């Protein structure tokens, strides 16, 4: 766990941060330790419910990308609510081979047992992902310039 993530003194949140930072293809099956069986997960591309569906989202991440990993930057918690800011680092299997970084945030709602019952990721897919793709990136950058005057 990095220094800024240590700010989350809540042991429930520390356990969740550790699980995300240590998430690998080989331990996706352990996500049930931090998610309730009926947990909901939503990000810009997925909206699923239940541990098997959440595991599939992360399995796909490891198939689609090289070396994906999360670095939790900060955690702000109040009761059963928690917000994490993070960097998601990866290499694309096609297109650009240099390491990419998506910056985003996650809102978590924790159940009484400390596991996640609601997980919602927030990040700008246009800026953080689409602009990094060859043809689509050029279009997205052009659209951004046009929109900004």
C-alpha angles and dihedrals in degrees: 000000000000124000098259092048088056086072087081099087094177106105091215091058094042089056091050092048091050091049093052095045091048096042112134134163087258095059105037087111089068093065088099086073091067101028127064114237091253097040120146122224127190132174133153091284107028141046113180141150130213133037096270091055092046090049089052091054090055094042089055090051090058092047095047098043139042118237100349114185140160127229112194109215103181141358127203116187136182120173109307093347125089135174121199126191114205150170117228110205124194147135122238116239089221132024113018115026097189118101113277128204128207115190118206149134138243129211112205131188113199127212123226090267091058096251124123116266097170126028121180122176122203122197137131106255092188096054100030101041118005094052089058094059115092107240098016091046093058090050093047092049090049091050091049091051091049092048092050093055 
